[in-house]
C-alpha cells in the first residue's frame, strides 16, 4: 500500500523556520519525481518545490526561491522528502502536501501527480 506521510507543520512567527518531512513507502519512489505543493484557503493547489527523479533538477516557485530548500533521502524501503523553510512569511501559510509521480520527469501541475499525502498545516503569524 502506497503511503505518503507528512510531518513537521505547525505555527511559526514571521522570519522563523520549519522543516517538513515526507515519508513515501509502499513502492519504489527513488527514481520518481517528487514535490511539495501548498494550498491556501480559497486558492488552488500550487507547487512549491519539485525534484526530478534522477535528483539532478530542482525547481522552486518564485515566491520561495532563496528561502526554501528541497532535499531527498533514498533509504532502503522508504524515500524521505524534506522541505527546509527559512525566513518564513505570512503568505507561506497553507496546507502543505507531499506528492509523487509515476515518472522521473518533473511536473508543475498538481493533476500530473499520482500519489499524495494527507497534508500538514503551516501557519506563519505576523
VOBA-1610 file (N, C-alpha, C; in pm, whole numbers, padded with zeros to 5 digits, always signed):
BEGIN
Unk+00084-00118+00000Unk+00000+00000+00000Unk+00088+00125+00000Unk+00066+00210-00099Unk+00146+00332-00109Unk+00101+00432-00003Unk+00199+00487+00065Unk+00169+00589+00166Unk+00269+00703+00156Unk+00217+00824+00162Unk+00300+00943+00176Unk+00253+01011+00304Unk+00341+01022+00399Unk+00304+01075+00530Unk+00389+01198+00560Unk+00322+01312+00573Unk+00393+01436+00602Unk+00398+01462+00753Unk+00497+01535+00794Unk+00509+01580+00933Unk+00591+01708+00937Unk+00586+01777+01051Unk+00670+01895+01068Unk+00599+02028+01059Unk+00471+02027+01026Unk+00398+02153+01019Unk+00375+02212+01157Unk+00323+02334+01158Unk+00296+02397+01286Unk+00284+02547+01273Unk+00293+02614+01386Unk+00283+02760+01393Unk+00421+02819+01414Unk+00453+02919+01336Unk+00584+02985+01345Unk+00565+03134+01323Unk+00653+03213+01382Unk+00646+03357+01363Unk+00714+03399+01234Unk+00679+03514+01184Unk+00744+03569+01066Unk+00896+03572+01088Unk+00967+03525+00985Unk+01112+03517+00994Unk+01165+03387+01050Unk+01076+03303+01100Unk+01116+03176+01159Unk+01135+03066+01055Unk+01161+02945+01105Unk+01190+02831+01018Unk+01109+02709+01060Unk+01081+02625+00962Unk+01021+02494+00984Unk+01084+02398+00886Unk+01082+02270+00922Unk+01128+02166+00832Unk+01018+02063+00818Unk+00969+02047+00696Unk+00868+01945+00666Unk+00936+01818+00620Unk+00876+01705+00660Unk+00926+01575+00618Unk+00813+01496+00555Unk+00847+01415+00457Unk+00752+01326+00393Unk+00816+01189+00381Unk+00748+01087+00432Unk+00796+00950+00419Unk+00709+00879+00317Unk+00770+00837+00207Unk+00698+00771+00098Unk+00735+00623+00097Unk+00636+00537+00107Unk+00662+00393+00113Unk+00553+00317+00037Unk+00572+00188+00023Unk+00474+00104-00044Unk+00509+00069-00186Unk+00604+00138-00243Unk+00659+00109-00375Unk+00791+00182-00384Unk+00860+00160-00496Unk+00990+00226-00513Unk+00969+00366-00567Unk+01010+00466-00489Unk+00998+00605-00531Unk+01132+00669-00561Unk+01239+00595-00547Unk+01371+00655-00556Unk+01400+00718-00691Unk+01331+00677-00797Unk+01354+00733-00930Unk+01236+00816-00979Unk+01145+00848-00891Unk+01025+00923-00928Unk+01042+01071-00897Unk+00982+01153-00980Unk+00976+01295-00946Unk+00885+01311-00824Unk+00930+01396-00733Unk+00853+01423-00611Unk+00849+01573-00586Unk+00750+01615-00510Unk+00731+01759-00494Unk+00657+01792-00366Unk+00666+01917-00330Unk+00581+01976-00227Unk+00489+02077-00296Unk+00362+02067-00264Unk+00263+02163-00307Unk+00203+02229-00183Unk+00135+02339-00204Unk+00063+02401-00093Unk-00067+02460-00142Unk-00161+02468-00049Unk-00293+02521-00083Unk-00343+02607+00032Unk-00361+02734+00003Unk-00416+02827+00100Unk-00568+02831+00082Unk-00641+02874+00184Unk-00788+02879+00174Unk-00834+02961+00055Unk-00923+02904-00024Unk-00979+02974-00138Unk-00889+02980-00259Unk-00773+02914-00252Unk-00679+02918-00364Unk-00653+02779-00418Unk-00598+02773-00537Unk-00565+02645-00598Unk-00438+02587-00533Unk-00424+02457-00548Unk-00303+02391-00501Unk-00190+02422-00599Unk-00080+02474-00548Unk+00028+02523-00632Unk+00159+02458-00589Unk+00248+02438-00686Unk+00374+02374-00649Unk+00461+02471-00570Unk+00540+02414-00481Unk+00636+02491-00402Unk+00777+02456-00447Unk+00804+02325-00455Unk+00937+02280-00495Unk+00925+02140-00554Unk+01003+02113-00657Unk+00996+01986-00730Unk+01136+01932-00748Unk+01148+01802-00732Unk+01276+01734-00755Unk+01255+01626-00860Unk+01339+01628-00963Unk+01327+01528-01068Unk+01366+01390-01015Unk+01327+01287-01089Unk+01353+01151-01045Unk+01500+01118-01030Unk+01584+01175-01117Unk+01728+01147-01106Unk+01797+01238-01005Unk+01722+01328-00946Unk+01776+01415-00843Unk+01862+01529-00893Unk+01870+01545-01025Unk+01961+01645-01081Unk+01895+01781-01101Unk+01764+01785-01101Unk+01694+01911-01128Unk+01598+01942-01014Unk+01609+02062-00964Unk+01520+02109-00860Unk+01458+02241-00906Unk+01331+02254-00885Unk+01259+02374-00926Unk+01188+02432-00803Unk+01193+02563-00792Unk+01126+02632-00683Unk+01030+02737-00739Unk+00917+02751-00671Unk+00828+02861-00705Unk+00902+02992-00676Unk+00878+03092-00759Unk+00949+03219-00741Unk+00932+03275-00600Unk+00818+03250-00541Unk+00789+03310-00410Unk+00872+03249-00296Unk+00937+03135-00322Unk+01013+03071-00214Unk+01162+03058-00247Unk+01202+03101-00365Unk+01343+03091-00402Unk+01431+03166-00304Unk+01538+03101-00265Unk+01631+03162-00170Unk+01591+03143-00025Unk+01471+03093+00000Unk+01424+03073+00137Unk+01398+02926+00168Unk+01351+02851+00070Unk+01317+02710+00090Unk+01420+02622+00020Unk+01446+02506+00079Unk+01539+02411+00021Unk+01477+02272+00024Unk+01478+02206-00091Unk+01422+02072-00107Unk+01535+01970-00109Unk+01513+01857-00040Unk+01613+01750-00045Unk+01543+01616-00032Unk+01614+01510-00072Unk+01557+01376-00069Unk+01661+01277-00017Unk+01614+01180+00057Unk+01699+01072+00109Unk+01636+00941+00067Unk+01706+00867-00019Unk+01654+00738-00068Unk+01701+00625+00024Unk+01621+00595+00125Unk+01652+00484+00213Unk+01607+00354+00147Unk+01627+00242+00214Unk+01603+00112+00152Unk+01459+00093+00110Unk+01364+00109+00196Unk+01224+00084+00165Unk+01138+00209+00169Unk+01197+00320+00206Unk+01122+00445+00220Unk+01206+00559+00163Unk+01140+00646+00089Unk+01206+00768+00040Unk+01157+00883+00125Unk+01250+00963+00172Unk+01217+01080+00254Unk+01239+01207+00173Unk+01139+01292+00171Unk+01146+01420+00102Unk+01134+01529+00208Unk+01228+01621+00207Unk+01231+01727+00308Unk+01215+01864+00243Unk+01155+01953+00317Unk+01145+02092+00274Unk+01186+02180+00392Unk+01305+02238+00381Unk+01352+02331+00483Unk+01302+02470+00446Unk+01227+02531+00537Unk+01165+02660+00510Unk+01223+02762+00607Unk+01292+02862+00552Unk+01353+02967+00632Unk+01293+03103+00597Unk+01316+03198+00684Unk+01269+03335+00662Unk+01123+03334+00619Unk+01044+03269+00696Unk+00905+03247+00656Unk+00822+03375+00667Unk+00719+03379+00582Unk+00633+03495+00571Unk+00487+03453+00594Unk+00402+03546+00632Unk+00260+03511+00650Unk+00198+03450+00525Unk+00243+03492+00408Unk+00188+03438+00283Unk+00231+03294+00257Unk+00317+03239+00341Unk+00352+03097+00332Unk+00249+03009+00402Unk+00155+03071+00471Unk+00052+02997+00543Unk-00035+02917+00445Unk-00042+02787+00468Unk-00117+02697+00379Unk-00109+02556+00435Unk-00187+02467+00371Unk-00167+02324+00394Unk-00065+02277+00291Unk+00038+02211+00338Unk+00146+02163+00252Unk+00130+02014+00227Unk+00142+01977+00099Unk+00124+01839+00058Unk+00250+01785-00009Unk+00283+01662+00022Unk+00388+01589-00046Unk+00323+01509-00160Unk+00391+01503-00274Unk+00334+01433-00389Unk+00443+01361-00467Unk+00402+01255-00538Unk+00495+01179-00621Unk+00427+01142-00753Unk+00508+01134-00857Unk+00456+01098-00989Unk+00504+00959-01030Unk+00430+00897-01121Unk+00474+00772-01184Unk+00566+00803-01301Unk+00662+00891-01280Unk+00751+00934-01385Unk+00872+01003-01321Unk+00988+00993-01386Unk+01105+01065-01335Unk+01105+01212-01376Unk+01016+01247-01465Unk+01013+01384-01519Unk+00934+01474-01424Unk+00992+01591-01398Unk+00926+01686-01310Unk+00797+01738-01373Unk+00698+01763-01290Unk+00573+01821-01337Unk+00534+01937-01247Unk+00474+02039-01304Unk+00439+02158-01227Unk+00291+02163-01189Unk+00211+02084-01252Unk+00067+02086-01226Unk+00030+01974-01129Unk-00055+02009-01031Unk-00095+01910-00932Unk-00162+01789-00995Unk-00235+01809-01103Unk-00310+01700-01165Unk-00219+01594-01226Unk-00091+01625-01242Unk+00002+01529-01303Unk+00067+01438-01200Unk+00032+01455-01073Unk+00088+01372-00967Unk-00010+01262-00928Unk+00046+01146-00899Unk-00035+01026-00879Unk-00057+00989-00733Unk+00032+01033-00649Unk+00024+00997-00508Unk+00036+01123-00423Unk-00044+01127-00317Unk-00049+01245-00232Unk-00051+01205-00084Unk+00008+01290-00003Unk-00005+01277+00140Unk-00132+01345+00187Unk-00154+01338+00316Unk-00277+01394+00373Unk-00267+01544+00398Unk-00146+01597+00393Unk-00127+01740+00415Unk-00091+01774+00557Unk-00015+01881+00573Unk+00021+01930+00706Unk+00007+02082+00707Unk-00056+02133+00811Unk-00084+02277+00820Unk+00040+02353+00862Unk+00068+02460+00790Unk+00174+02553+00826Unk+00111+02690+00841Unk+00132+02752+00954Unk+00078+02884+00981Unk+00190+02978+01026Unk+00202+03090+00956Unk+00304+03189+00989Unk+00234+03312+01044Unk+00262+03346+01166Unk+00197+03461+01229Unk+00277+03588+01203Unk+00205+03698+01188Unk+00271+03826+01158Unk+00303+03901+01286
//
